[in-house]
C-alpha cells in the first residue's frame, strides 16, 4: 500500500511539473541602460539551425535567445552550404516560419535572414529583412548580394578576418560593394574573435559595427549567461522594439558590438551607454590634507568596467586603476593632497575605460564628476 501511494504521488508530481513546467524557465536579464531618445536592444543577428550546418531546431534558437536576455534574433542559415540536405527538406523560409510562433509568444523580435556563403576573397555575407531567401540561391555571388539588396535587405560582411588576416582580407570585391552601397556593415566580433581591421574599416567607410555568435551548436555549450559569460551580441539603439525600428537603427549605425566583456563602437554611442550605466552615489566630497573620503559608484550594467587614470586632479589623490563590477557598487578612495586653498569647486577625475574601444588601441575617455569642498590647514 505504501509503495502504491509513493508511485501515485510521484505520478501526480510529474503531471504537475509538466503542466507548469514553462513557469520554471529562467531569463538572465541584461541590464543595459537605455540612452536618451532610444531603447537599447540586445540582438544576435547571425545564427544557424539544422536547416544548414547547425545542430539546433529553429524554435530552440528562440528559447535560447529568451533565456539569454536577448530582445532580437535573426536566423541566418547558409544558402549554399547544406550538409543536412539528405535528412532535412531544404526550404530557406522554413527556419523563420517554424521559429516565428515561439518568438511571438516570448516577445522576441525575429528577423528573416540568410547567409551567402562563398569562397575567399568574396567571403560570407549575411542579409536580414529579406522577403524571400530562396531568391539568393543563384550561381553568381555578386548576383546573390545584388538580389538581397533589391529585396531591401541589410547586408554585412561576416567574420572578415576568418581566413585572410588583417588588410589581406580586403579585396576589390568589398571595395565594389561599398561603392555600390551593397555592404552596410561588418562583424567586428564573431563570437569571441575581434577583428581590428574590420573595426578600422567600419570607421573609415562609415559602416555599422556588429557582434554576433554565428552559433551552430547549443548556446549553452559556449556561453553561460547565468555566470556572467554573455554571448556575443549587437546592442542596437532603436526608437522602439519593432523590426522596422531595428532596421532603421542598423542603417543609421546606432550600434555597439559586445563580446568578452568588451564594448566596441563609436564614441557617440558608447559614451552615453557608459554614462547611463554609472551612478556616483556620494558626489559631494569634503577633504582636508591627508584625510580620506569614500565615494560610492554603482554600475547597473552587465559589463565590468576597467578604468585607468589618465592624469590627475589638484588637491585629490585617487586610485590609478578602478574596477567597476557588473551590477555592484564599489567605494572609490579619495585623499586630500596638496590643498593650499579652501573652497568648493567641481572636480573631474580623468580615466579611460580599457574595455570600451572607440578605435583599435583607443579607449573611451571618461570622468568621474565630483563637487569637492577643500579645507586648507591653518
Secondary structure, DSSP 8 states (H G I E B T S, - for coil): -HHHHHHHHHHHHHHHHHHTGGGG----------BTTBEEEEEE--B--TTTT-SS-HHHHHHHHHHTT-SEEEE--BSS--TTTTTS---TTHHHHHHHHHHHHTT-EEEEEEEEE--TTT-EEEEES-S-GGGG--S-HHHHHHHHHHTT-EEEE-STTSSS-GGGG--HHHHHHHHHT---EEEEEETTEE-HHHHHHHHHHT-EEEEE--B-S-GGGT-BGGGTB---EEEEEESSSSHHHHHHHHHTT-EEEEETTEEEE-HHHHHHHHHHHEEES--EEEEEBT-EEEEEEEE-SSS-EEEEE-S-BTTEEE-SEEEE-TT-EEEEEEEE-S--S-EEEEEEEEEEEEEEEEETTEEEEEEEEEEEEEE---
